[in-house]
Amino acid sequence: MTWLMRVEKWCLWGHILSMAFGLAGLLWVMPHPEILNLLPAGPTLYRWSLAGGGVAYILMGVVAVSLYCYRTIGLGALLAFLVPAIGVSLTSELYGTSTGLPFGDYSYLNGLGYKIAGLVPFTIPLSWFYLGVCCYLLARGGLLKQDGSKLWQLPALAIGALLLMSWDFVLDPAMSQTAMPFWYWHTPGAFFGMPYQNFAGWFFTGLLFMSVAAVFWRKNARVNSLTRAQLGLPLAIYVANFGFAMVMSLAGGIYTPVLLGMALGLLPALLCWLAAPADNDANLMSLGLQPTVEMSAAGASES
C-alpha cells in the first residue's frame, strides 16, 4: 500500500468518524451539557467541534475522494470533474444566496468555514464536488460498463443527478431545522420547510457539471471500466453522508424526506454498485468479450 493510499484510507475513516463524533455532540452532548464535565478536556473539545467540525469532515472527504480519483481514473479525469463541479456549484450558490434562484431564498449561518463574498462557505462547493463525483461514478458504473455506450449516457447523467438531489432530501432538514442549523430559509417552503424549487436547483446544478465531465470522460477507458470493488469508496462516502443526514432528520422527527431519500437515492446507489461489473467480468470486457456470452459458452462446453 502506497503512502497516498494510506492517506486516502485515513481521510476516509476520519471523514466517517468525524460525522459520528458530530452526531454524538449534536444529539447527545448538546441536550445534556453536564456530560462534558465527565470527559477530559470536554468543554474544549466541544467548542472545537462546534467551530471546526463541519469544516474538518468536509475537507477529509474531499482529500479521500480526490486521492481515490487520482488513483483510479487519473489526474486529468479528476480535474475534468473537480473544476466544473466547483465552478458551477459556487456560481449557483452565490446566485442563490443573492437572488433566491435556483434554490430558494436562503442564507448560510456559521459553522462551515470562511464565506466567499460573505455569502457561501468555501466548503460548500467542495461538498458538491466530492458527493457529486461519487454519485456520478456509481451511476456510470451501473449503466455504462466498459463501452461507455452513448445510449446510456443520458440515463447515467440523470441517475447521478438524482442520487445527488436525493441526498438533499435528508440533508436539508437535518442542516436547517434541527438543534444546530447551518443555514436557514427566509421563506420556508411547503415541503418540510424546503421550497420545491430547491430540488430542481439541486438536480439541474448537478446535471450541468456532470454533463461537462461526461464530455471529457467519454473516451476515458479507466472511467468506463470501474469495477464493483473499485466503486467501494464512492458507495461508502454516499452511504456515510446519507446516514449522517438521516440520523439527524430522524432525531428531529422528520420522516417523509428520509423515506424519499432512501427510495430515490440510497436504494438506486446500492443497485448501481451491484450492477457494476465484478473484477472477473471486467477482465473479460477488457479483452472485448461479453461476460454473459463467455460464461454461457463455458457452461455449454462443460455439459
C-alpha positions in Angstrom: 0.0 0.0 0.0 1.5 3.3 -1.1 1.6 6.3 1.2 -1.1 8.0 -0.9 -3.4 5.0 -0.4 -2.8 5.2 3.3 -3.7 8.9 3.4 -6.8 8.1 1.4 -7.8 5.4 3.9 -7.1 7.6 6.9 -9.1 10.5 5.5 -12.0 8.2 4.6 -12.1 6.9 8.2 -11.5 10.4 9.6 -14.4 11.6 7.4 -16.8 8.9 8.7 -15.6 9.1 12.3 -15.9 12.9 12.4 -19.5 12.6 11.3 -20.2 10.1 14.0 -18.5 12.5 16.5 -20.6 15.3 15.3 -23.8 13.2 15.7 -22.8 12.4 19.3 -22.2 16.1 20.0 -25.4 17.3 18.5 -27.8 14.6 19.6 -26.2 13.5 23.0 -24.0 16.2 24.4 -25.9 19.3 23.3 -29.1 18.3 25.2 -27.0 17.1 28.2 -24.1 19.6 28.6 -23.3 18.2 32.0 -21.7 15.2 30.2 -18.8 17.5 29.2 -17.6 17.7 32.8 -17.1 13.9 32.8 -14.7 14.0 29.9 -11.1 15.0 29.8 -10.9 18.5 28.2 -14.6 18.0 27.4 -15.6 21.7 27.1 -12.6 22.5 24.9 -13.2 19.6 22.6 -16.9 20.6 22.3 -16.0 24.2 21.5 -13.6 22.9 18.8 -16.2 20.6 17.3 -18.7 23.4 17.1 -16.2 25.8 15.5 -14.5 23.4 13.1 -16.1 20.1 13.0 -18.2 20.8 9.9 -15.1 22.1 8.0 -13.0 19.1 9.1 -15.3 16.4 7.9 -15.8 18.0 4.5 -12.1 18.6 4.0 -11.3 15.0 4.9 -14.0 13.8 2.5 -12.5 16.0 -0.3 -9.0 14.6 0.3 -10.2 11.0 0.4 -12.2 11.3 -2.8 -9.6 13.3 -4.7 -6.9 10.7 -3.9 -9.2 7.9 -4.9 -10.0 9.6 -8.2 -6.3 10.3 -8.8 -5.5 6.6 -8.2 -8.4 5.0 -10.1 -9.3 7.4 -13.0 -6.2 9.7 -13.3 -5.4 13.3 -12.7 -6.9 14.5 -15.9 -10.3 12.9 -15.2 -10.2 14.2 -11.7 -9.7 17.8 -12.8 -12.3 17.4 -15.5 -14.9 16.8 -12.8 -13.5 19.0 -10.0 -13.2 22.2 -11.9 -16.7 22.3 -13.4 -18.2 20.9 -10.2 -16.7 23.7 -8.0 -17.3 26.4 -10.7 -20.9 25.6 -11.4 -21.9 24.9 -7.8 -20.2 28.0 -6.5 -21.9 30.1 -9.1 -25.3 28.6 -8.3 -24.8 29.1 -4.6 -23.6 32.7 -4.9 -26.5 33.5 -7.2 -28.9 31.6 -5.0 -27.9 33.4 -1.8 -28.1 36.7 -3.6 -31.3 36.3 -5.6 -33.2 33.2 -4.4 -32.5 31.3 -7.7 -32.2 28.4 -8.3 -32.7 27.0 -4.8 -34.9 29.5 -3.0 -34.4 32.3 -0.5 -31.8 31.2 2.0 -28.7 32.2 3.9 -25.8 30.3 5.4 -25.1 30.6 9.1 -21.8 29.9 10.8 -20.0 26.5 11.3 -18.9 25.7 7.7 -15.9 27.9 7.4 -15.0 31.2 5.7 -17.7 32.6 3.5 -16.8 33.5 -0.1 -18.1 37.1 -0.8 -19.6 36.9 2.7 -22.3 34.5 1.4 -21.2 30.9 0.7 -18.9 28.9 2.9 -15.8 27.7 1.0 -16.7 24.1 2.0 -20.0 24.1 0.2 -18.7 23.8 -3.4 -16.2 21.3 -2.1 -19.1 19.1 -0.8 -20.8 19.4 -4.2 -17.6 18.0 -5.7 -16.9 15.1 -3.5 -20.6 13.9 -3.3 -21.2 14.7 -6.9 -18.3 12.7 -8.3 -19.3 9.7 -6.1 -22.9 9.9 -7.3 -21.9 10.1 -11.0 -19.3 7.3 -10.8 -21.8 5.0 -9.2 -24.3 5.8 -11.9 -21.8 5.3 -14.7 -20.6 2.1 -13.1 -24.1 0.7 -13.0 -25.1 1.7 -16.5 -22.2 2.4 -18.9 -19.9 -0.6 -18.2 -16.8 -0.9 -20.5 -18.0 0.5 -23.8 -19.3 3.9 -22.5 -22.2 3.5 -24.9 -23.9 6.8 -25.9 -27.2 5.1 -25.4 -26.8 5.1 -21.7 -25.1 8.5 -21.3 -28.3 10.4 -20.6 -29.7 7.8 -18.1 -26.4 7.8 -16.3 -26.4 11.6 -16.0 -30.0 11.6 -14.8 -29.4 9.0 -12.2 -26.2 10.7 -11.0 -28.1 14.0 -10.6 -31.0 12.1 -8.9 -28.6 10.5 -6.3 -27.2 13.9 -5.5 -30.6 15.5 -5.2 -31.9 12.7 -3.1 -29.1 13.3 -0.6 -30.6 16.7 -0.1 -34.0 15.3 0.8 -32.4 14.2 4.1 -29.6 16.7 4.3 -31.6 19.9 4.2 -34.0 19.2 7.1 -31.0 18.0 9.1 -29.0 21.1 8.5 -31.6 23.8 8.5 -34.3 22.8 11.0 -32.7 20.8 13.8 -30.9 21.8 17.0 -27.9 23.4 15.4 -28.8 24.8 11.9 -26.1 25.6 9.3 -28.4 27.6 7.0 -32.0 28.9 7.1 -34.8 29.6 4.7 -36.0 33.2 4.7 -39.3 32.0 3.2 -39.9 28.4 4.4 -41.3 26.2 1.7 -44.2 23.7 1.7 -42.1 20.6 1.8 -40.9 20.3 5.4 -39.7 23.9 5.3 -38.0 23.5 1.9 -39.3 25.1 -1.3 -39.9 22.6 -4.1 -37.7 24.6 -6.4 -34.7 23.7 -4.2 -34.8 20.1 -5.5 -35.0 21.3 -9.1 -32.0 23.5 -8.3 -30.0 20.6 -6.9 -30.9 18.3 -9.8 -30.0 20.7 -12.6 -26.9 22.1 -10.9 -25.6 18.5 -10.5 -26.7 17.6 -14.0 -24.8 20.6 -15.5 -21.4 19.9 -14.0 -21.8 16.1 -14.5 -22.6 16.7 -18.2 -19.4 18.8 -18.6 -17.4 16.0 -17.0 -19.1 13.4 -19.3 -17.8 15.2 -22.4 -14.2 14.9 -21.1 -14.8 11.4 -19.9 -16.4 9.9 -23.0 -13.2 8.2 -24.2 -11.6 7.6 -20.8 -11.2 3.8 -20.6 -10.3 3.9 -16.9 -13.6 5.8 -16.0 -15.7 3.4 -18.1 -14.2 0.2 -16.7 -14.5 0.7 -12.9 -15.4 -2.5 -11.2 -17.7 -3.1 -8.2 -14.6 -3.3 -5.9 -13.2 0.0 -7.2 -16.6 1.7 -6.6 -16.5 0.7 -2.9 -15.2 4.1 -1.8 -17.8 6.2 -3.7 -20.5 3.9 -2.2 -19.1 4.2 1.3 -18.9 8.0 1.0 -22.5 8.2 -0.2 -23.9 5.8 2.4 -22.0 7.6 5.2 -23.2 11.0 4.3 -26.7 9.8 3.7 -26.6 8.1 7.1 -25.4 11.2 8.9 -28.2 13.3 7.4 -30.7 10.5 8.0 -30.0 10.2 11.7 -30.1 14.0 12.1 -33.5 14.2 10.4 -35.0 11.2 12.3 -33.8 12.7 15.6 -35.7 15.9 14.6 -38.9 13.9 13.9 -38.6 14.3 10.1 -39.5 11.0 8.4 -41.0 11.6 4.9 -37.9 13.2 3.4 -35.8 10.3 4.7 -38.1 7.7 3.1 -38.0 9.6 -0.2 -34.2 9.8 0.0 -34.0 6.1 0.7 -36.2 5.2 -2.3 -34.7 7.7 -4.8 -31.1 7.8 -3.5 -29.9 5.1 -1.2 -31.5 2.2 -3.0 -30.6 3.2 -6.5 -27.0 3.8 -5.3 -26.8 0.3 -4.0 -28.3 -1.1 -7.2 -25.8 0.8 -9.3 -23.0 -0.6 -7.3 -24.4 -4.1 -7.6 -24.8 -3.7 -11.4 -21.2 -2.7 -11.9 -19.0 -5.4 -13.3 -17.2 -7.7 -11.0 -13.4 -7.9 -11.4 -13.5 -11.1 -13.5 -16.2 -9.6 -15.8 -14.1 -6.5 -16.2 -11.2 -8.6 -17.3 -13.3 -10.3 -20.0 -14.6 -7.0 -21.2 -11.1 -5.6 -21.5 -10.5 -8.4 -24.0 -13.6 -7.4 -26.0 -15.6 -10.3 -24.7 -19.1 -10.3 -23.2 -19.1 -11.9 -19.8 -22.6 -13.5 -20.1 -21.8 -14.9 -23.5 -18.5 -16.3 -22.4 -20.0 -17.9 -19.3 -22.8 -19.4 -21.3 -20.3 -20.8 -23.8 -18.2 -22.3 -21.0 -21.2 -23.9 -19.4 -22.3 -25.4 -22.7 -18.9 -26.9 -23.3 -18.9 -28.4 -19.9 -22.2 -30.0 -20.4 
